[in-house]
Amino acid sequence: MSNKLKIGLFGFGCVGSGLYEVLNQSNLLNASIEKIVVKDRDKHRSLAKDRFSFEKETVLDDSAINLVVELIDDAEAAFEIVTEAFRRGKNVVSANKKLIAEHLDELLALSEECGVSFLYEAAVCGSIPVIRNLEEYYNNDSLASIKGICNGTSNYVLTRLNNELKSFDEVLADAQAIGFAESDPTLDIDGFDSKYKLQILLLHTFGLKTVPQNVLNIGVRHVKAEDILFAKEKGLRLKLISYAKKVEDEIVAFAAPMFVKDDSFAFEVNNEFNAVEIEGLFADKQVFVGKGAGSFPTASAVLSDVSALQYNYKYEYRKLGSNSSSLADDFVFKVFVSSKNAESLSLINFIQVEEEFSSSNYSYKVGLIKSSSINYELYRNQPDLFIAAFEDAEIELIKKEKQQVESLEV
Ligand SMILES: NC(=O)c1ccc[n+]([C@@H]2O[C@H](COP(=O)([O-])OP(=O)(O)OC[C@H]3O[C@@H](n4cnc5c(N)ncnc54)[C@H](OP(=O)(O)O)[C@@H]3O)[C@@H](O)[C@H]2O)c1
């Protein structure tokens, strides 16, 4: 028997209004939106004014509401709403990756303590059903890696740069004008959004709980036309990748631009599309491609969680505790670093340089570095410095070179 779901919806923006529509069009669900809470009292809405309220208590105090769907754009306010809903015994569905990545431990512990379900399929790659697959289908396979194009905004910008060789600022302004990028694009183009999603993937792929400070993110803000030409000359493309790979008994994880070859899962994933490649020990590589954002695609993932709750579905986190792998805090990988000013390259400590080029207005180096020698602040404070990894070389070189470097250091 399915449960009748009485929903208290927080947020009626892009995803919230999309959910309202798709729920109305789906006659398979035994669910109804009882109350909607938003923030701005003066905003014009597509529904009658009396459908909305502005105080979270309207939903939280209503004992008839058994499901809170949290679709707001404020991670701190969301934390208050979600934790209070748990305490009141209400199940929660959310699409808020920032909330989840920043409060992973507390949210898991509290939902467990309160005996409620907390589902968030839409938080990673919108419509692509990756979390539930990791939880259920890949539950018994030992996973070797997970890689994703998880941010549609940066993928759209990189695709346009690859096709048109315009300046980054010009393409970003276009993306903002057509609604593919926020007015403050920091979370998307500086790799934070990709990192938050990676943290959720790490939990469900490897049973690894992380905090944002421990996972490296660098972004695409400093990419130059010359960097795109470098890629083209070598038959590569630049993609912002959320990357995690098991190396010996550690997990190497970061969100960064990567040069990918034409046989990569990421090469032909363009514009606002997302993709995830999961590599299992037995299943080998499998790729999911789809829309990672947008009103209806994201709402479809929320709807799927709502539907699962009709049958009391919960994530079981079976990989938590059964997995002894820890996050690698330092590793060696191959990077490309470029700058308009050759002197800026000296900020990066290369263990070994494989290739270099220098002219009066553009220089680059390709070689091996330790991950601990770069960080977000270095990237962000040097507006001229573009740093990217290499998908395949990185996979091979971490293990081999790590051992070599350690033996050199003894
Ligand atoms: N957009 C996407 O494609 C997409 C994809 C995947 C995940 N997500 C995630 O989904 C969530 C919602 O994103 P969105 O794009 O729908 O955002 P949005 O269009 O900016 O809408 C945000 C909504 O949240 C409401 N809100 C903000 N603070 C609130 C508060 N304290 N209490 C009640 N309501 C509040 C706003 O109210 P007002 O209407 O009164 O301003 C608005 O209705 C975010 O966590 C986002 O990261 C979005």
The ligand as an SDF file (V2000), in Angstrom:
LIG
                    3D

 48 52  0  0  0  0  0  0  0  0999 V2000
   17.5830   25.5860  -11.1620 N   0  0  0  0  0  0  0  0  0  0  0  0
   18.0850   24.3820  -11.4410 C   0  0  0  0  0  0  0  0  0  0  0  0
   18.1550   23.9820  -12.5990 O   0  0  0  0  0  0  0  0  0  0  0  0
   18.5480   23.4950  -10.3340 C   0  0  0  0  0  0  0  0  0  0  0  0
   19.1100   22.2390  -10.6310 C   0  0  0  0  0  0  0  0  0  0  0  0
   19.4950   21.3770   -9.5940 C   0  0  0  0  0  0  0  0  0  0  0  0
   19.3460   21.8070   -8.2940 C   0  0  0  0  0  0  0  0  0  0  0  0
   18.8400   23.0490   -8.0150 N   0  0  0  0  0  0  0  0  0  0  0  0
   18.6940   23.4510   -6.6220 C   0  0  0  0  0  0  0  0  0  0  0  0
   17.3090   23.6250   -6.3410 O   0  0  0  0  0  0  0  0  0  0  0  0
   17.1380   24.6460   -5.3560 C   0  0  0  0  0  0  0  0  0  0  0  0
   16.1910   25.7050   -5.8890 C   0  0  0  0  0  0  0  0  0  0  0  0
   16.7700   26.2970   -7.0380 O   0  0  0  0  0  0  0  0  0  0  0  0
   15.9250   27.2400   -8.0310 P   0  0  0  0  0  0  0  0  0  0  0  0
   16.7360   27.3640   -9.2590 O   0  0  0  0  0  0  0  0  0  0  0  0
   14.5150   26.7660   -8.1220 O   0  0  0  0  0  0  0  0  0  0  0  0
   15.9670   28.6250   -7.2250 O   0  0  0  0  0  0  0  0  0  0  0  0
   15.1490   29.9650   -7.5580 P   0  0  0  0  0  0  0  0  0  0  0  0
   14.5260   29.8890   -8.8910 O   0  0  0  0  0  0  0  0  0  0  0  0
   16.0640   31.0890   -7.2490 O   0  0  0  0  0  0  0  0  0  0  0  0
   13.9660   29.9410   -6.4750 O   0  0  0  0  0  0  0  0  0  0  0  0
   14.2410   29.9700   -5.1210 C   0  0  0  0  0  0  0  0  0  0  0  0
   12.9390   29.9400   -4.3470 C   0  0  0  0  0  0  0  0  0  0  0  0
   13.2650   29.8460   -2.9680 O   0  0  0  0  0  0  0  0  0  0  0  0
   12.4680   30.7620   -2.2500 C   0  0  0  0  0  0  0  0  0  0  0  0
   13.1460   31.1090   -0.9930 N   0  0  0  0  0  0  0  0  0  0  0  0
   14.3850   31.6320   -0.7980 C   0  0  0  0  0  0  0  0  0  0  0  0
   14.6560   31.7340    0.5210 N   0  0  0  0  0  0  0  0  0  0  0  0
   13.5700   31.2680    1.1660 C   0  0  0  0  0  0  0  0  0  0  0  0
   13.2200   31.1090    2.5330 C   0  0  0  0  0  0  0  0  0  0  0  0
   14.0790   31.4570    3.5010 N   0  0  0  0  0  0  0  0  0  0  0  0
   12.0140   30.6010    2.8460 N   0  0  0  0  0  0  0  0  0  0  0  0
   11.1350   30.2370    1.8640 C   0  0  0  0  0  0  0  0  0  0  0  0
   11.3960   30.3400    0.5480 N   0  0  0  0  0  0  0  0  0  0  0  0
   12.5980   30.8640    0.2070 C   0  0  0  0  0  0  0  0  0  0  0  0
   12.3010   31.9350   -3.1930 C   0  0  0  0  0  0  0  0  0  0  0  0
   11.1970   32.6850   -2.7640 O   0  0  0  0  0  0  0  0  0  0  0  0
   10.6370   33.9170   -3.6100 P   0  0  0  0  0  0  0  0  0  0  0  0
    9.9030   33.3030   -4.7680 O   0  0  0  0  0  0  0  0  0  0  0  0
    9.7280   34.5950   -2.6630 O   0  0  0  0  0  0  0  0  0  0  0  0
   11.8260   34.7330   -4.0240 O   0  0  0  0  0  0  0  0  0  0  0  0
   12.0780   31.1930   -4.5210 C   0  0  0  0  0  0  0  0  0  0  0  0
   10.7320   30.8240   -4.6720 O   0  0  0  0  0  0  0  0  0  0  0  0
   18.5520   25.1590   -5.0370 C   0  0  0  0  0  0  0  0  0  0  0  0
   19.0590   24.4770   -3.9370 O   0  0  0  0  0  0  0  0  0  0  0  0
   19.3430   24.7710   -6.2830 C   0  0  0  0  0  0  0  0  0  0  0  0
   20.7240   24.6090   -6.0190 O   0  0  0  0  0  0  0  0  0  0  0  0
   18.4380   23.8870   -9.0100 C   0  0  0  0  0  0  0  0  0  0  0  0
  1  2  1  0
  2  3  2  0
  2  4  1  0
  4  5  1  0
  4 48  2  0
  5  6  2  0
  6  7  1  0
  7  8  2  0
  8  9  1  0
  8 48  1  0
  9 10  1  0
  9 46  1  0
 10 11  1  0
 11 12  1  0
 11 44  1  0
 12 13  1  0
 13 14  1  0
 14 15  2  0
 14 16  1  0
 14 17  1  0
 17 18  1  0
 18 19  2  0
 18 20  1  0
 18 21  1  0
 21 22  1  0
 22 23  1  0
 23 24  1  0
 23 42  1  0
 24 25  1  0
 25 26  1  0
 25 36  1  0
 26 27  1  0
 26 35  1  0
 27 28  2  0
 28 29  1  0
 29 30  1  0
 29 35  2  0
 30 31  1  0
 30 32  2  0
 32 33  1  0
 33 34  2  0
 34 35  1  0
 36 37  1  0
 36 42  1  0
 37 38  1  0
 38 39  2  0
 38 40  1  0
 38 41  1  0
 42 43  1  0
 44 45  1  0
 44 46  1  0
 46 47  1  0
M  CHG  2   8   1  16  -1
M  END
$$$$
